[in-house]
Amino acid sequence: MSTRSHLPRVAALVGPYASGKTTLLESLLLASESIQRKGTVSDGSTIGDATPEARSRLMSTEVNIATASYLDDRWTFLDCPGSIEFQQDAYNALAITDAAVVVVEPEPARAVMVAPILNFLDQNAIPHIIFINKVESSQARLRETLEALQLLSERPLLMRQLPLREGDAIAGYVDLVSERAFKYRASQASELIQLPETALSEEKTARQDMLENLADLDDELLEQLLSDVTPPTDAVFQNLSRDLASDLVVPVFFGSAAQDHGIRRLLKCLRHDVPSPVETRIRRGWKEDGAAVARVFKTVHASHTGKLSFARVWRGEFAEGGLIGGIRPAGLYLPLGATLNKAAKVGTGDIVAFARLDQVKTGEVLGPLDPDVHAWPTPLVRLFPLALQSEKKQDDVKLTSALTKLVEEDPSLSFEVSTDTGELVLWGQGEIHLQVALDKLKNRYNLAVTGHRPQVPYKETIRKGVSEHGRHKRQSGGHGQFGDIYIDIAPLPRGTGFQFAETIVGGVVPRQYIPSVEEGVEDYLKQGPLGFHVVDIKVTLTSGSYHTVDSSDMAFKTAARIAMTDGMPKCDPILLEPILAIEIAVPSEFTSKAQRIISGRRGQILGYEAKDGWKGWDAVSAFLPQAEMGDMIIELRSLTMGVGTFSWRFDHLQEIAGRGADRVVEERKTALAAQ
């Protein structure tokens, strides 16, 4: 068998949190002799997870990049975060990879945790392999795990190996294509052994199942099976390689990254079956010929090197000192974990870090963008907010600059200054996601920042109208101040906003002062009698008087505020709370739990249906008060094994009365008094 390509290939390691991806990366690097000693997550000695944020939590918080060489084939492995809160990094990495290795645990009940990744792979036609890790456990249930995973996958899963057991432990495997048996040896290549007679019958059955799945995609193989002809081993390998590259089947292997079992067999599969970057380039829609082109999939602002743009080269070559879109990068680097090795030239298939391409963002193309190239993964919907405050007031400007860099590194983060509350709000995928962001602000930028739940942008309106008089008169040395107006205040239908009108006749209020009246009204509406922004109200200027010397814009603006201050409490003010339209997405077995979450948070369930494009998932639609949204993603994930999520948008304002409204108004008064 020959390898598919001698160009450098890329494989992404993806899977749920704690499935063992970072340990698998260490095992792959050790087996390929890229490192001499295997590190461990617990003692912080791994190639990946080198940042303080990852080491302190014993988990991946961003993509780890490592290059290796195995039997003269060059590889880059992308170890992606497993936590769903950091999935944006994983999706961006998958968009430039040749194939993915999906790492799972041998526990059927935990299979659902890999559903978002499998769905992304299926929807984007990315070839992938499943590696069932941690089979050193005597409780490993491979067959049941495979069946649970098949329920989540649009592609048929092909078990490539049959486990050989000694007692309850898996001691080796039978390769179902070559029909050779191997026994595990710690940190070494597996030992070839005689196929045990006790496994012959089970091996024949398992191999036949694999061949029948392959035959569904190949008429020649189907004809051989129907004629009871044993297909040649080389032909079976060719079928597997072709079908994997075409994303028609998903081979399944197993082993133990902790004990280095099954690692070399996985490497051989990658070597022979993973498509070349040329094949991936075609699959992703890039043209075969043209100028050099690369796509940025990761941005990092490093303290010593400045901005680094990590990119996959799809076509042509980039050389040190050359221009890219009129910009000359400060250098080219090949990454190995936290280490960057300087490169004079990079070409098709390489993962390269371009230094100081300051205007280039994640997802952008360096070179011409071909018209049929697949769309870049969209940023994930923001789910969890924190209102930020610098411990030192003088750091506010520096904080905005640092947040801009964090968002550039991770597009699933966003920040804004709330127009309603004036708070600086950072949005992300969950509590850990934002805590990591705060740690980065401290560790990288020396910014001490605290976070708290943002204020809910309540509004207020009125239920009835009133006519009111506002008069401002002040006499002092020289010119005095005089403004005198009559206004009508009236409620408007929900969602109308604010309207101002005037019915002045006879010039009782000169034309030049009318805009000042409107300005005074609008200024008052920022904080009504309940303490919140006033909406859905009409104010009409009906009459007034003026003084030829003492009247001024400021006098009429003040008179307007006086009229509003006196009149609004008489209009039966009522509190309004923002209501969101949400859609919760969960595996079908968790649908009832999602509905209970909505009901327990004063929500209104509108219905549910099968989620389009998601096998075995439901989408529950509802209205939910924004006040109940804050930590909902935390509860949802805790009840759905970490995979439940939702999307949302503002829908309408709704009246709220009773004790709930009284509590909100009282808290608002206390907050305003403290300012």
N, C-alpha and C positions, 0 to 999 in steps of 0.2 A: 504494500500500500504506500502511496506517495502522499506527501502533505499537500494541502490545497494551495499554499502560497508561502513564499519566503519574504513577502512584505510584512512589516510589523502589524500584528492584529491586536484587537482590544476586546477584553472580556470583562463584563461588569458582574460583580458579586452582589446580589440583592437578596432580600428576604426579611422576615420579621425580626424585631428586636430580640436579642439574646439567642438567635439561631446559630451563632458561631462564625459569622463571616470574616471577622478580623483574624480569628484564629486560623481559619481556612486560608486566608491570604498568607499568613506566616508559613503554613505548611506547603503551599504552592511555591513560595520563594525558596524554602529549604530544599524541597525536592528538585527544584531546577538549579540548585547550587548558586542561587543569587545572593543568599545569605549563608553564613556559616553556623549561626546559632539562632534558634527559634525563640522569639520573645513571647511573653504572656501578657494578657490584658490586666491581670490582677496586679502585676508588679510594674506596669507602665513601660515595658521594654519592647513593645511591638513597633514595627515599621510604621503602621498606621496609628491613628488616634494619638498623635503627638502633641496636639494642642492642650493647653491647661484646662479648657472647658471639657474636652473629651476625657482626659485622664482623671479629673476630679469626679466624674460621673461613671467611669468605667463603661463608656458607651461611645459609639461613633456619633459625632455631631456634624460632620461634613464628609465629602468624598475623600478617601485616601487613594493616592496614586502611586503605583509601584511598577517598575519595568523589570523584565526578566528575560532570560533566554533558555529555551528548552530544546535540546537536540537541534541546535542551530536555528530554531525559529524564535523570532523576537516577539515578546508579548508586553502589553501594558494591562495590568489588572486595576480595575476601579472598584475599591471596596466601598459600597454605598451605605449610608446610615439605614438602620433597620426601623428606628422609631418613625411612626407615621407623621410625626411633627416635623421631620426633616426630609420628607419625601420629595420635595422640589429638587434637591440635589440629585436624588436617585433618578428622577424622570429626565433631568437634563443630561445626566451621564448616559442613560440608556439611548438617548437620541443620537449618540455618536458611536455607539458600540457595535461590534460585529456580532456578538452574541452575549447572552446573559446566563449566568449560573445562579439559579434560584435555590437558596439554601434554606432548608426547613428542618424541623425536628421530627423524630419518628413518633409523633403523638397525634392521632386522628382528630382529637378534639381541638387541637391548635391549628389545624390546617386552614381554617377560615381566616387566620391572620395574614395569609399570603394572598388573599383575594384581590386587594387593590393592585398589587404588582402584577399578578397573572392577567388581570383585566387590561392593564396598560400594555403589557407585552402582546396580548392577543389583538387589541385594537390597533396597535402600531406595527403589527406583523414583524416583530423582532424575534429572530431565532433564539431559543433558550433550552437549557438543560436543567433538570432538577437534581439536586444533590441532597439526599436525606442524610443529615449529619447526626452525630452523637449516637451511633448504633452500638457503642460500647455498653449502653444501658441494657440490662437484662429485660427491661420492660418494652424494648423497641418493638413496635408492631408495624412492620413494613407494608404488608398487604392491606391492612385497614387504612394506613396513611395514604397509600396510593389511591384507594377507592375514594377517600375523602377529597383528595386533591383533584381527581378526575371530575368531580361534581362542580369544581370551580373553573375548569379549563375548557376552552373551546376546541383545543387540539387534543388528539388522542395521546395518552401517556404510555410510553413503551418501557417496561421494566427491562433494562439491559443486563441485569445480574440476578442471580439466585443466591440467597444467603446460605452459607454453610455454618451450622451451629455445633458447638461443643457444650452440651448441657443447655443452659438458657442463653449463653452468650453467642454472638455472631463472631466466628473465628476466621471467616474467609468468604469467598464467593466463587460462583461459577459464571464465567462470561458466556452469555446465551448465544452469541454469534460464533465465537471460535470453539465453544464447548470445552474450554479448558478451565481447570479448577486452580484456585490460588488460596494460600493460607497467609493471613496477616502476620507481619513482623514489625515490631515497634520501630518507628523512625527509619524503616528500610523498605526496599521494594518487596512486594509480596512474593512468597515462595510458590513456584509451580509444583502442584501435587497431583497425584492420581485422583480422578473424579470418583468420589465414594459411590459404591454400589447402592447405598441407601438413598442417594440423591438422584439416581438415574431417572426414575419414573417422574419425579417432580420436575426435573430439568427438562425432560422431553415435553411435558405439558406446557411449561412456562415458555419454552422456545417456540412451540407451535402457536401460542397466543400472540407472541411478538411478530411472528411471520405473517399471521393472518391479518394483523393490523397493518403491516407494511403492504400486504397484497391488495388491500383496499385502495391503494394509491398506485399500483403497478400491475398492468394486465399480464405481463409475462410471468411475474412471480405468482400471480393468482392461478395462471394456467398450470404452472409447475406443481403447486400445492394440490390442485384438483386432480392432477395426474399422479399424485403420490411420488413426485420426483423431488429429491432433496436439493434445494438450490445451492449453488456453490457459495462458499463462505465469502469470497471476494465480492460476489454479486450482492450479497446481503449487506456487507459493509458499504458498498457503493450506494445502495438504496437508502441506507440510514443517513449517509453523508449528504446525499442530494435532498432528501426530504427535510432534514434539519435545516439546511441552508435555505430551503424554500419556505420554512416555518409551517410545515405540514404536520410534523410530529414533534413530540417532546420526549427525548430519551431520559430515563431515570436511573441514576446511580446512587450508591450509598457508601458510607464510610464514617470515619471519625477524624475530624481535624485535630482534636486534642492528642490522639495517639498516632496520627499520620497514616491511618488506614484508608486505603482506596484512593489516595491522592494522586499517585502516578497513573492509575487507570483513568482518572478524570483528566489529567494532563494529556494523555494519549488521545482521548476523545476530542478534546479541544484542538489538538494538533491536526488530527485527520479530518474532523467534521465541521469545524467552525469556518464559515465563509471568509474569503479574503476581503481586504478593504476595497478591492476593485468590485467584487460582487456586492458588497454593502453599499458602495457608492452608487451603483446602478439601482439598487433597491430603494435608496433614499432619494433618487430622482436627479442626481448630478450627472452632467454630461461627461462623456469619456474624454473629450478633448477640450482644450481651452487653457486660459491662464491659471496659474497656481491659485488654489483656493483652500481655505481652512475655516472652521466654524468654532467660535468660542463657546465652551460649555460650562466654564467655571471662572469666576473672578475672585482674586484674593488681594487684599491690601496688606502687604507685609511690611514690617517695621524697617527692615534693612534694605530690601530691594525695591520698595515702592509697589505700585500696582502690577500684578501679574495676571495675564489673560491666558488661561489654559485652553488649548484648542486642538482639534483633530484635523490633520492635513488630509484632504480628500483628493487633491490632484496637484501635481507639480512639486516644486521645491521652493523652500524659503532659505535664504542664506543670511548669515550675520552681516549687518551693515546695510542690507537692502531696504528699500522703501516698501511700505505696505499702505496703499491708499494715500500716498503722499506723506506718510509718517514713518520715521525710522525708529524701530524698537531699540531699547537700550541693550538688548541681548536676547539670545535664544537659549533655553534650558530644557534638559530632559529630566523629569522629576523621578525621585525615588523616596516616597514618603515625604519627610520634611526637608530632604536633601535635594538640591538642584545642581545638576551637572551641566556645565556650559557646553553648547553644541555649535559647531561652525555652520552646519547645514542640516535641514530636516526635509523629509519627503513624504510621499503618499503613505498613509497609515500611521504615521508618527503622532504621538501626543507630545505637544510642545508647550512650554510656558513662554509667552512673549512678554518682555519687561517693558513697562511704562507706555502702553498704548492707552493713554489717559482718556481718550474720547470713545473708546470701544466698550460696548456693554455685552453682558452675557446673552448668547443667542445670536449675536451679529456675525455676519460673514466677512472674512478677510479675503477680498477678491470679488469677482463677479458672482451674483446670485442667479443661478439658473432658474428658469421659470417653473419647472416641475418639481422643485425640491420640496420635500415634506415640510409641513408647518412645524414650527418650534413649539415645544410644550408650553401651554399657557400657564401663567402664575396661578397657584392654588388660591381658592377663595379664602379671604381673611376670616378667622373664626374667633380669635381670643384677643381682647384689648387690654392694654395697661396705660394708664395716664402717667407720664414720666415727669420727674422734677429733679433738677440738678441740686445737689446739696450745697453747691456754691453758685450764687447768682451769676457771677462773672463767667461761668462755664456754659451759659445758654447758647451762645453763638457757636461755640466749639461743639456742643452736643448736636446741633442740627447738622453740622458738617460730618460728624462721625456717623450719625444715623444714615445719612446719604450713602456713605461707603458701605455700611452693613446691608442696606437694601440692594445696592449694586451687587454685592456678593451673593445675596439670597433674595431673589425676587418674590418669595412667598412672605417676606416681611414688607410692611408699608407703614408710613407714619403721616400724620396730618395734624394741623392745629384746628380743633373743633370750632366752627363758626358760632355755635350755640354757647359753649362753655368756656372757650378760650384755652382749654387744656391741650397739651401736646400728647397725642395718643399714638402709641405704637401697637400695630396689629400683627398677629402671627398665627401659627397653627395650634398653639396650646401653651400651657403654663411653662413647661420645660423649655420650649422653643424660645420664649421671651426671656426666661431667666438666663439662658445661654447668651442671648443678645446683650443683656445687662452685664454679664461677666466679661464679654468682649469689650464693652465700653470701658470697663475698669482696667482690664489687663492690657489692652492695646493702646487706649487713648487716655488713660489715667483720669477717667471721668467717674466720679461717684454719683450714681443716679438711683433714686428710689422710684418704685412703681406702686400704683394703687388702682383700684377699680375706677374707671371713668364715671363721671356724672352722666346720668340719663338726661337727654335733651327734652325734658318736659316742656310743654307750652301751656298757655292759658287763653281762654276766650270768654265771651259773655253770652248770657242767655236773653237779656232784654236790653232795650235802648233807653236813653235819657238825653235830655237837653241840659247843657251846662254853660255857665258864664265864667269866663276867666279874665281877670283884670290885674294888670301889673302896673303900679304907679309908685315911683320913688323920686323924691325931690332932694337934690343936693346942690352944692355950689355950682353955678353954671347950668348946663343942660341937664334936665332930669331924664327919667325913663317913663314912657307911657305906652301901654298896649292894652287893648280892650276887645275881646271877642266873645261871640256866642257860637257854640257848636252843638251838633246833634251826633250822638254816639249810637251806633246800631250794629247788631250782630249780622254776620254773613254766613252763607252755607259753608259747611266744612270743606276745607281745601282751597277756598277762594283767596285767602291771604289778606292783604291790607289794601284798602281803597280810600282815596281822599278826593273830596269834591268841594265845590264852593258855589253858593247862590247869592253872592254879594251884588247888590244893586245900589246905584247912586254914589258909589265910591266911598261908602262908610269905612271900608278898609281899603286903603290904596293898593293897587295891583302889585307894587314892588314888595309889599309886606306879606302877601299871601303865601309865597314859597317858604317864608320863615315860619308861618303857622304850621305848615305841613312838616317842616323839619323838626319843630318842637314836639309835634304829635309822635313822629317816628322815634324821636329820642326817648320819649316816655315809654313807648311800646317795648323797648328792650327789657324792661323790668316792670311788670304790672303789679296789681295789688297782692297777688299770690307769690310774687318774686320771680316770675318766669316771663319769657318773651310772649307777647300778646299777638295772636293771629286771628284771622277770619273776622275782621272788624272793619266797619266803614265810619269815617268821621267826615262830617259835612260842616264847613264854615258857613254860617247863615247870616251873621250880622256882626257889628262891632263899632268902634269909634277910634279916633286917633287925634294926636296933637301935632300941630304943624312944626313945632320945635322939638318936643321931647320924644316923639315916636321914633323907633329904630327897628332894625331887623331883630336885634337881641331882645328888645322889649316885647315884640309880638311872639317870638319864640318862647320866652318865659311865660307869657300869658297862656300860650297853648299848653304848656306843661302844667300850669296851675289848673286849667279847666279839666285836663285829663286826670290829674291827681284827685280832684274833687269828684269828678263824675264817674270814674271807673268802678269804685267800690259799690256804687248804687246800681250797677248793671248786672248784678248776680253773677260774678266771675266764677268760672269752673275750670278745673285742672284737666289738661289733655295729656295723654301718654302716647308715645310713638308705638305703633303696632307694625311688626315685621311679617312679611310673607316668607315662610321658610319651607324648605324641602329637605327632609331627613332621609338619608340613604343608608340602609342597613341590610345585612343578610336576612332572608325571609324568616329565619327562626327567631330573630330579634325584633320583628315588627311590633309585636304586642308591647314589648318593653319601651320602644320608641314612643308609642302612643301614650303609655303611662307617664313618660317624661313630660310630654306636652300637656297632658291633663293636670299634672302636678305643678305646672308653672303657669297656670291661668291661661293656657292656650286653647285654641279652638281648632279641632281636627276637621279638615275639609275632605279627606279621603286618602286612599293609597292605591297604588298600582305597581305592576312589575316595572323595575327600573330599566329603561331602554339601554341595551348594550351591556347589561350586567347580568350574567347568568346566576340565578338564584337569589337576586336582590330585589328589595322593594323600595319605593319612594313614597314617603308619607308627607302630604301637604298639610299646612296648618297656618293659622295666624297666631303670633306669639308676641306678648308685650316685650319691648326692648329691655325693660328692667329685669326680665327673667333670662336674658340671653347670656349674661356675663360668663358664668362658669358652666354653661350647658354642655359644651363640648367635652369637658372633663367627665361629667356624669355619663354622657352618651358613650364615650369610649370605655369607661369602666364597666358598663353593662353589655358591651358588644365586643369584648376581647380586643379592644383598641382600634377597630376598623370602622365604626360608625362615623358618619360625617354629615354635614348639612351645608346648604347654600341659603342665602338670605338677601332680601332687599327691603327697603322701607316701603310700606304700603299706605298707611293712613294714620290719622290721629283719632284717638277715641277718648270720650269722656271717662273720667275716673272720679268716684265720690266715696264717701264713707271714711272708715278708719284709715284705709290705705292712702287716700288723698290727704287726710289730716296729717299723717305721719310725714309724707313727702313735703308738704308745705312747712311744717315745723322744722324739719331738717334744713330746708332751704333758708329759713329765717335765721337759724343758728349759724349757718355757713356765711351768710351775708354780714351778720353782726361781727363775725370774727375777722372779716377782711379789713 
